[in-house]
Amino acid sequence: MISCGCRYGREDLDVLGLTFQKDLLLCVRQIWPESDQSTKKIKTKSNRGWRRRFKEPGTKGEDPNVENQPELLERVPDNPNSGDVILTSGFDHSYAQRRLMARLGPKAYPFRIKLPPFAPSSITIQPSEEEADKLCGVTYELTAFIGKRISESTMQNSSVSILIRKLTPGPPIDLRPIRSSCVRCTRAPMSECYGTVSLTLNLESSLFYHDEDVSVQLDIDNASRLSVRKVRLSIVQIAELYMVTKGTYRSVVDSVRVRDGIPISSGTTGWAKKCVLHTSLSDGNKKRGLALDGLLKNEKVTLASSTIYRIPPNGTTYHETMRSTFGDIIQSPGTQFVKEMQGIIISYVVRAQCWVGLSVITLQIPFLLMHPSWKCSDFEQTQLIAKRKSPHSEAAEQEDEFTRYEELNLPDVLPADCSRGQNS
């Protein structure tokens, strides 16, 4: 049995039958003896509060506005084999499985886990030292037991469980997009009579990998009567929780205060500063509330990757399981439904803050933070990350970028929406 659950509350608060955990993916497979009906779906009672919240007015069981809504996410084509999460046959055995089968003989029953692309990634919220051992976030657990039902008391001594981690890979390092990102805003610090201040924020790329430095350049044109007395650049992690009530939590990953050339006097134009922000975790910036990419023992801990989600096609096993679990939430718009199924949505922005007089001007630019695709060894990935891009002409750069996108052939998936985090 493989289960995926999202816990959004401490374990010591689970009293009187109220639990702060919601199961997102459940699948049971009978390994031995083999049966045609060994795959079962676990049905749970849907929450009526969720039905009333997301059900749109109209005909019973149908949403008349769904067909008129634009396609915001990619719809994956139907695949008849996409519903099998636990495979017992029809796959190549790994080296470890072949060794175990040769040693144990007929007592070994190999299987393979094939999670659907719609399943959420493993996310763990960084706890404090005083909190319980049950961590908040999205976790996967694989359980093997002997018997008909795992709920039986006699099965507790005949079961074994292991935690697994699901990561979201991005494009390979040699095929990463090289287009830079830029955003600009012009605002009046207090009122229009004081003039305006223009901010321009530039990033080298819209996609970064874990443990990679983010180079940021900030340009300021102060056409106001006031001086800029303080400038700060930071990387902010935005975690959106959709399980019960929509909540947004922001955590600062790394922050740098600019001190050179500060304050910026009135009438100054062309002020520029380039800073380097870090995405790697150290003992100093492991703050409580940061979303991590799962948390396993003896494993390197990194920040949670940016969420990229897809809409599951109608009629698949995953779609029907979610219908039986969450009821009429399936009738909600596609974007809202997929966000509910992900549990926690992670996004990242680079935020620039300028203190002018008594007001603060904030400018944010989103970017993706992901793992590289596992097509090459760790040594090759490290060498590619450390390798700097050689300078070449603008025409050659555009041609190189077009070739990279053609070779990559990525689907038009939609990253997590960062527009809600513009106002801080």
MARVEX-738205 format. One record per residue (C-alpha): residue number from 1; x, y, z. Coordinates in nm, 3 decimals, decimal comma. Each point is the difference from the previous one (the first is absolute). Example, Ala and Ser with C-alpha at 12.3 -4.5 7.8 and 13.67 -1.06 7.14 Angstrom:
% MARVEX-738205
(r 1; (1,230; -0,450; 0,780));
(r 2; (0,137; 0,344; -0,066));
END
This chain:
% MARVEX-738205
(r 1; (0,000; 0,000; 0,000));
(r 2; (0,127; 0,345; -0,089));
(r 3; (-0,151; 0,308; 0,159));
(r 4; (0,058; 0,372; -0,042));
(r 5; (-0,123; 0,230; 0,273));
(r 6; (0,015; 0,369; 0,074));
(r 7; (0,027; 0,088; 0,369));
(r 8; (-0,076; 0,364; 0,082));
(r 9; (-0,006; -0,018; 0,382));
(r 10; (0,197; -0,147; 0,287));
(r 11; (-0,069; -0,357; 0,105));
(r 12; (-0,063; 0,094; 0,363));
(r 13; (-0,301; 0,208; -0,112));
(r 14; (-0,182; -0,303; -0,145));
(r 15; (-0,271; -0,041; 0,263));
(r 16; (-0,368; -0,098; 0,001));
(r 17; (0,020; -0,154; -0,346));
(r 18; (0,125; 0,322; -0,164));
(r 19; (0,316; -0,066; -0,201));
(r 20; (0,211; 0,256; -0,182));
(r 21; (0,089; -0,232; -0,286));
(r 22; (-0,154; -0,063; -0,341));
(r 23; (0,081; -0,299; -0,221));
(r 24; (0,076; 0,103; -0,359));
(r 25; (0,095; -0,332; -0,162));
(r 26; (-0,084; -0,352; 0,114));
(r 27; (0,068; -0,324; -0,185));
(r 28; (-0,003; -0,362; 0,115));
(r 29; (0,153; -0,282; -0,204));
(r 30; (-0,007; -0,369; 0,080));
(r 31; (0,347; -0,141; -0,066));
(r 32; (-0,069; -0,363; 0,091));
(r 33; (-0,196; -0,191; -0,106));
(r 34; (-0,047; 0,186; -0,326));
(r 35; (-0,355; 0,095; -0,093));
(r 36; (-0,167; 0,188; -0,285));
(r 37; (-0,181; 0,218; 0,253));
(r 38; (0,301; 0,063; 0,222));
(r 39; (-0,006; 0,375; -0,055));
(r 40; (-0,250; 0,170; 0,229));
(r 41; (-0,098; 0,356; 0,062));
(r 42; (-0,059; 0,123; 0,351));
(r 43; (-0,313; 0,206; 0,032));
(r 44; (-0,047; 0,246; 0,279));
(r 45; (-0,287; 0,221; 0,092));
(r 46; (0,021; 0,340; -0,167));
(r 47; (-0,011; 0,318; 0,203));
(r 48; (-0,326; 0,188; -0,044));
(r 49; (0,169; 0,327; 0,081));
(r 50; (0,219; -0,039; -0,305));
(r 51; (-0,304; -0,074; -0,216));
(r 52; (-0,179; 0,318; 0,100));
(r 53; (0,312; 0,203; -0,047));
(r 54; (0,089; -0,104; -0,354));
(r 55; (-0,332; -0,102; -0,157));
(r 56; (-0,113; 0,250; -0,260));
(r 57; (-0,367; 0,086; -0,060));
(r 58; (-0,162; -0,177; -0,292));
(r 59; (-0,123; -0,345; -0,089));
(r 60; (0,053; -0,274; 0,251));
(r 61; (0,339; -0,169; -0,033));
(r 62; (0,118; 0,228; -0,284));
(r 63; (0,162; 0,339; -0,019));
(r 64; (-0,125; 0,203; -0,299));
(r 65; (0,296; 0,236; 0,020));
(r 66; (0,270; -0,265; -0,031));
(r 67; (-0,018; -0,023; -0,380));
(r 68; (0,019; 0,378; -0,043));
(r 69; (0,307; 0,039; 0,218));
(r 70; (0,339; 0,030; -0,173));
(r 71; (0,249; -0,283; 0,026));
(r 72; (0,244; 0,117; 0,266));
(r 73; (0,180; -0,331; 0,047));
(r 74; (0,108; -0,278; -0,230));
(r 75; (-0,232; -0,297; -0,028));
(r 76; (0,199; -0,320; -0,029));
(r 77; (-0,134; -0,247; -0,262));
(r 78; (-0,167; -0,315; 0,118));
(r 79; (0,223; -0,301; 0,060));
(r 80; (-0,154; -0,336; 0,080));
(r 81; (0,304; -0,106; 0,205));
(r 82; (0,023; 0,323; 0,197));
(r 83; (-0,233; -0,126; 0,275));
(r 84; (0,236; -0,271; 0,132));
(r 85; (0,198; 0,147; 0,288));
(r 86; (0,154; -0,328; 0,122));
(r 87; (0,120; -0,231; -0,280));
(r 88; (0,070; -0,370; 0,057));
(r 89; (0,086; -0,101; -0,358));
(r 90; (0,092; 0,149; -0,334));
(r 91; (0,312; 0,191; 0,109));
(r 92; (0,376; -0,053; 0,003));
(r 93; (0,143; -0,112; 0,332));
(r 94; (0,271; 0,210; 0,158));
(r 95; (0,340; -0,132; 0,107));
(r 96; (-0,103; -0,022; 0,365));
(r 97; (-0,320; -0,185; -0,089));
(r 98; (0,188; -0,253; -0,212));
(r 99; (0,244; -0,069; 0,284));
(r 100; (-0,281; -0,045; 0,252));
(r 101; (-0,194; -0,228; -0,233));
(r 102; (0,309; -0,214; -0,055));
(r 103; (0,059; -0,025; 0,374));
(r 104; (-0,358; -0,045; 0,125));
(r 105; (-0,135; -0,195; -0,294));
(r 106; (-0,379; -0,035; -0,026));
(r 107; (-0,049; 0,185; 0,329));
(r 108; (0,086; 0,334; -0,162));
(r 109; (-0,278; 0,199; -0,169));
(r 110; (0,137; 0,308; -0,181));
(r 111; (-0,216; 0,302; -0,070));
(r 112; (0,043; 0,355; -0,122));
(r 113; (-0,165; 0,326; 0,102));
(r 114; (-0,117; 0,226; -0,282));
(r 115; (-0,149; 0,318; 0,140));
(r 116; (-0,225; 0,197; -0,236));
(r 117; (0,129; 0,337; -0,124));
(r 118; (-0,289; 0,170; 0,181));
(r 119; (0,115; -0,119; 0,343));
(r 120; (0,143; 0,275; 0,224));
(r 121; (0,367; 0,023; 0,091));
(r 122; (0,133; -0,074; 0,346));
(r 123; (0,007; 0,313; 0,216));
(r 124; (0,091; 0,031; 0,367));
(r 125; (-0,038; 0,312; 0,212));
(r 126; (0,311; 0,068; 0,208));
(r 127; (-0,101; -0,064; 0,364));
(r 128; (0,140; 0,143; 0,319));
(r 129; (0,180; -0,201; 0,265));
(r 130; (-0,300; 0,003; 0,233));
(r 131; (-0,255; -0,130; -0,251));
(r 132; (-0,114; -0,360; -0,036));
(r 133; (0,168; -0,254; -0,223));
(r 134; (-0,296; -0,007; -0,241));
(r 135; (0,103; 0,253; -0,262));
(r 136; (-0,239; 0,222; -0,193));
(r 137; (-0,002; -0,021; -0,378));
(r 138; (-0,054; -0,252; -0,280));
(r 139; (0,150; -0,344; 0,064));
(r 140; (-0,008; -0,339; -0,175));
(r 141; (-0,003; -0,327; 0,191));
(r 142; (0,036; -0,351; -0,143));
(r 143; (-0,144; -0,277; 0,219));
(r 144; (0,015; -0,377; -0,046));
(r 145; (-0,219; -0,218; 0,219));
(r 146; (-0,133; -0,355; 0,022));
(r 147; (-0,375; -0,035; 0,020));
(r 148; (-0,319; 0,137; -0,146));
(r 149; (-0,016; 0,333; 0,183));
(r 150; (0,275; 0,207; 0,151));
(r 151; (-0,243; 0,138; 0,258));
(r 152; (-0,012; -0,333; 0,183));
(r 153; (0,186; -0,003; 0,329));
(r 154; (0,170; -0,329; -0,083));
(r 155; (0,157; 0,154; -0,309));
(r 156; (0,208; 0,255; 0,190));
(r 157; (0,274; -0,254; 0,067));
(r 158; (-0,013; -0,127; -0,360));
(r 159; (0,054; 0,329; -0,182));
(r 160; (0,296; 0,216; -0,094));
(r 161; (0,001; 0,362; -0,120));
(r 162; (0,254; 0,220; -0,170));
(r 163; (-0,007; 0,367; -0,094));
(r 164; (0,074; 0,095; -0,360));
(r 165; (0,058; 0,337; -0,158));
(r 166; (-0,135; 0,125; -0,333));
(r 167; (0,193; 0,281; -0,166));
(r 168; (-0,088; 0,215; -0,301));
(r 169; (0,287; 0,010; -0,252));
(r 170; (0,051; 0,291; -0,235));
(r 171; (0,173; 0,012; -0,338));
(r 172; (0,359; -0,126; -0,028));
(r 173; (0,273; 0,245; 0,085));
(r 174; (0,130; 0,023; -0,356));
(r 175; (-0,355; 0,075; -0,126));
(r 176; (-0,102; 0,258; 0,258));
(r 177; (-0,161; 0,322; -0,131));
(r 178; (0,248; 0,287; -0,017));
(r 179; (-0,244; 0,287; -0,048));
(r 180; (0,037; 0,267; 0,267));
(r 181; (-0,291; 0,143; 0,200));
(r 182; (-0,064; 0,368; 0,061));
(r 183; (-0,273; 0,198; 0,173));
(r 184; (-0,032; 0,376; 0,045));
(r 185; (-0,231; 0,225; 0,198));
(r 186; (-0,033; 0,374; 0,062));
(r 187; (-0,177; 0,120; 0,312));
(r 188; (-0,044; 0,312; 0,204));
(r 189; (0,143; -0,047; 0,351));
(r 190; (-0,267; 0,196; 0,189));
(r 191; (-0,201; 0,215; -0,242));
(r 192; (0,041; 0,120; -0,357));
(r 193; (0,127; 0,338; 0,113));
(r 194; (0,316; -0,165; 0,136));
(r 195; (0,096; -0,150; -0,339));
(r 196; (0,057; -0,362; -0,097));
(r 197; (0,257; -0,275; 0,056));
(r 198; (0,070; -0,258; -0,277));
(r 199; (0,123; -0,350; 0,085));
(r 200; (0,131; -0,259; -0,247));
(r 201; (0,073; -0,356; 0,113));
(r 202; (0,192; -0,244; -0,223));
(r 203; (0,069; -0,374; 0,030));
(r 204; (0,241; -0,202; -0,211));
(r 205; (-0,256; -0,274; -0,059));
(r 206; (-0,355; -0,096; 0,090));
(r 207; (0,110; -0,349; 0,114));
(r 208; (0,256; -0,085; 0,267));
(r 209; (0,107; -0,329; 0,152));
(r 210; (0,044; -0,081; 0,366));
(r 211; (0,322; 0,117; 0,168));
(r 212; (0,053; 0,245; -0,286));
(r 213; (0,065; 0,369; 0,060));
(r 214; (-0,254; 0,252; -0,128));
(r 215; (0,157; 0,312; -0,149));
(r 216; (-0,224; 0,306; 0,031));
(r 217; (0,052; 0,350; -0,139));
(r 218; (-0,202; 0,297; 0,124));
(r 219; (-0,013; 0,339; -0,176));
(r 220; (-0,152; 0,306; 0,169));
(r 221; (-0,086; 0,340; -0,147));
(r 222; (-0,098; 0,239; 0,278));
(r 223; (-0,203; 0,285; -0,153));
(r 224; (-0,171; 0,091; 0,326));
(r 225; (0,067; 0,265; 0,261));
(r 226; (0,086; -0,263; 0,261));
(r 227; (0,306; -0,221; 0,034));
(r 228; (0,008; -0,380; 0,004));
(r 229; (0,125; -0,082; 0,348));
(r 230; (-0,004; -0,382; -0,008));
(r 231; (0,013; -0,278; -0,265));
(r 232; (-0,043; -0,373; 0,062));
(r 233; (-0,001; -0,300; -0,240));
(r 234; (-0,133; -0,339; 0,104));
(r 235; (-0,128; -0,336; -0,124));
(r 236; (-0,348; -0,075; 0,132));
(r 237; (-0,164; -0,342; 0,004));
(r 238; (-0,380; 0,011; -0,037));
(r 239; (-0,194; -0,303; 0,126));
(r 240; (-0,373; -0,014; -0,075));
(r 241; (-0,209; -0,247; 0,199));
(r 242; (-0,332; -0,100; -0,158));
(r 243; (-0,107; -0,290; 0,221));
(r 244; (-0,256; 0,172; 0,226));
(r 245; (0,009; 0,375; -0,047));
(r 246; (0,229; 0,173; -0,243));
(r 247; (0,303; 0,139; 0,182));
(r 248; (0,325; 0,148; -0,127));
(r 249; (0,321; -0,012; 0,200));
(r 250; (0,320; 0,182; -0,095));
(r 251; (0,347; -0,088; 0,125));
(r 252; (0,325; 0,180; -0,078));
(r 253; (0,263; -0,240; -0,132));
(r 254; (0,289; 0,247; -0,035));
(r 255; (0,020; 0,376; 0,039));
(r 256; (0,265; 0,263; -0,072));
(r 257; (-0,006; 0,363; 0,108));
(r 258; (0,172; 0,236; -0,242));
(r 259; (0,224; 0,252; 0,175));
(r 260; (0,220; 0,131; -0,283));
(r 261; (-0,122; 0,331; -0,140));
(r 262; (-0,280; 0,031; 0,257));
(r 263; (-0,178; 0,236; 0,047));
(r 264; (-0,088; 0,080; -0,361));
(r 265; (-0,052; 0,373; -0,018));
(r 266; (-0,276; 0,175; -0,191));
(r 267; (0,056; 0,030; -0,377));
(r 268; (0,239; -0,296; -0,022));
(r 269; (-0,031; -0,205; -0,320));
(r 270; (0,178; -0,314; -0,113));
(r 271; (0,061; -0,143; 0,348));
(r 272; (0,068; -0,374; -0,040));
(r 273; (0,096; -0,277; 0,237));
(r 274; (0,063; -0,370; -0,067));
(r 275; (-0,040; -0,250; 0,283));
(r 276; (0,019; -0,377; 0,036));
(r 277; (-0,265; -0,189; 0,197));
(r 278; (0,036; -0,361; 0,113));
(r 279; (-0,258; -0,278; -0,027));
(r 280; (0,198; -0,259; 0,196));
(r 281; (-0,099; -0,095; 0,352));
(r 282; (0,243; 0,034; 0,287));
(r 283; (-0,029; -0,021; 0,377));
(r 284; (-0,048; 0,376; 0,014));
(r 285; (-0,302; 0,031; -0,232));
(r 286; (-0,194; -0,314; 0,099));
(r 287; (-0,288; 0,204; 0,130));
(r 288; (-0,325; -0,140; 0,131));
(r 289; (-0,268; 0,005; -0,268));
(r 290; (0,221; -0,053; -0,305));
(r 291; (-0,135; -0,257; -0,247));
(r 292; (0,256; -0,272; -0,072));
(r 293; (0,020; -0,266; -0,273));
(r 294; (-0,100; -0,280; 0,233));
(r 295; (0,195; -0,087; 0,313));
(r 296; (0,167; -0,340; 0,014));
(r 297; (0,279; -0,114; 0,227));
(r 298; (0,352; -0,006; -0,145));
(r 299; (-0,118; 0,199; -0,302));
(r 300; (0,100; 0,346; -0,113));
(r 301; (-0,275; 0,249; 0,078));
(r 302; (-0,085; 0,267; -0,257));
(r 303; (-0,273; 0,254; -0,043));
(r 304; (-0,329; -0,114; -0,145));
(r 305; (-0,009; 0,017; -0,378));
(r 306; (-0,238; 0,230; -0,182));
(r 307; (-0,337; -0,163; -0,056));
(r 308; (-0,096; -0,091; -0,357));
(r 309; (-0,338; -0,166; -0,031));
(r 310; (-0,218; -0,156; -0,269));
(r 311; (-0,367; -0,085; -0,034));
(r 312; (-0,071; -0,376; 0,008));
(r 313; (-0,218; -0,120; -0,290));
(r 314; (-0,353; -0,119; 0,066));
(r 315; (-0,051; -0,372; 0,042));
(r 316; (0,343; -0,089; 0,138));
(r 317; (0,040; -0,193; 0,323));
(r 318; (0,152; 0,298; 0,175));
(r 319; (-0,288; 0,223; -0,109));
(r 320; (-0,263; -0,247; 0,122));
(r 321; (0,181; -0,053; 0,330));
(r 322; (0,005; 0,373; 0,065));
(r 323; (-0,370; 0,020; -0,086));
(r 324; (-0,085; -0,268; 0,256));
(r 325; (0,223; 0,163; 0,260));
(r 326; (-0,088; 0,367; -0,037));
(r 327; (-0,346; -0,015; -0,155));
(r 328; (-0,119; 0,306; -0,190));
(r 329; (0,333; 0,180; 0,020));
(r 330; (0,067; -0,162; -0,338));
(r 331; (-0,266; 0,230; -0,150));
(r 332; (0,196; 0,313; 0,093));
(r 333; (0,210; 0,182; -0,263));
(r 334; (0,311; -0,180; -0,118));
(r 335; (0,254; 0,229; 0,164));
(r 336; (-0,170; -0,014; 0,339));
(r 337; (-0,042; -0,378; -0,017));
(r 338; (0,366; -0,066; -0,079));
(r 339; (0,115; 0,234; 0,276));
(r 340; (-0,218; -0,189; 0,246));
(r 341; (0,154; -0,328; -0,110));
(r 342; (0,355; 0,134; 0,040));
(r 343; (-0,058; 0,086; 0,365));
(r 344; (0,275; 0,264; 0,021));
(r 345; (0,099; 0,232; -0,287));
(r 346; (0,360; 0,127; 0,010));
(r 347; (0,130; 0,300; -0,193));
(r 348; (0,300; 0,232; 0,026));
(r 349; (0,052; 0,370; -0,063));
(r 350; (0,291; 0,240; 0,023));
(r 351; (-0,117; 0,304; 0,194));
(r 352; (0,156; 0,346; -0,004));
(r 353; (-0,103; 0,249; 0,270));
(r 354; (0,086; 0,369; 0,004));
(r 355; (-0,078; 0,226; 0,293));
(r 356; (-0,077; 0,352; -0,123));
(r 357; (-0,110; 0,240; 0,268));
(r 358; (-0,274; -0,171; 0,202));
(r 359; (-0,105; -0,240; -0,279));
(r 360; (0,140; -0,326; -0,134));
(r 361; (0,011; -0,081; -0,373));
(r 362; (-0,005; -0,375; -0,070));
(r 363; (0,082; -0,170; -0,329));
(r 364; (-0,017; -0,378; -0,055));
(r 365; (0,099; -0,229; -0,285));
(r 366; (-0,085; -0,376; 0,002));
(r 367; (0,236; -0,280; -0,096));
(r 368; (0,007; -0,381; 0,005));
(r 369; (0,218; -0,202; 0,237));
(r 370; (0,024; -0,368; -0,098));
(r 371; (0,224; -0,307; -0,018));
(r 372; (0,178; -0,079; -0,328));
(r 373; (-0,119; -0,300; -0,196));
(r 374; (0,167; -0,325; 0,107));
(r 375; (0,148; -0,092; -0,336));
(r 376; (0,365; 0,040; 0,091));
(r 377; (0,212; -0,079; 0,302));
(r 378; (0,037; 0,225; 0,302));
(r 379; (0,357; 0,086; -0,103));
(r 380; (-0,113; 0,114; -0,345));
(r 381; (-0,279; 0,208; 0,153));
(r 382; (0,247; 0,169; 0,236));
(r 383; (0,235; 0,075; -0,288));
(r 384; (-0,281; 0,146; -0,210));
(r 385; (-0,120; 0,223; 0,285));
(r 386; (0,352; 0,133; 0,061));
(r 387; (0,060; 0,060; -0,372));
(r 388; (-0,056; 0,361; -0,102));
(r 389; (-0,168; 0,097; -0,322));
(r 390; (0,252; 0,127; -0,256));
(r 391; (-0,076; 0,345; -0,148));
(r 392; (-0,133; 0,009; -0,356));
(r 393; (-0,198; 0,231; -0,220));
(r 394; (-0,368; 0,076; 0,053));
(r 395; (-0,105; -0,168; -0,325));
(r 396; (0,186; -0,318; 0,088));
(r 397; (-0,153; 0,005; 0,348));
(r 398; (-0,353; 0,023; -0,139));
(r 399; (0,070; -0,285; -0,244));
(r 400; (0,149; -0,211; 0,279));
(r 401; (-0,304; 0,062; 0,220));
(r 402; (-0,240; -0,098; -0,281));
(r 403; (0,195; -0,322; -0,053));
(r 404; (-0,015; -0,081; 0,372));
(r 405; (-0,377; 0,043; 0,013));
(r 406; (-0,043; -0,216; -0,311));
(r 407; (0,213; -0,281; 0,145));
(r 408; (-0,165; 0,021; 0,342));
(r 409; (-0,360; -0,013; -0,132));
(r 410; (-0,148; 0,063; 0,344));
(r 411; (-0,380; 0,003; 0,046));
(r 412; (-0,162; 0,335; 0,063));
(r 413; (-0,055; -0,056; 0,369));
(r 414; (-0,092; 0,285; 0,229));
(r 415; (0,223; 0,074; 0,301));
(r 416; (-0,145; 0,114; 0,327));
(r 417; (-0,165; 0,340; -0,022));
(r 418; (0,212; 0,265; 0,169));
(r 419; (-0,225; 0,294; -0,074));
(r 420; (-0,160; -0,017; 0,346));
(r 421; (0,330; 0,078; 0,163));
(r 422; (0,054; 0,335; -0,167));
(r 423; (-0,129; 0,198; 0,297));
(r 424; (0,209; -0,061; 0,309));
END
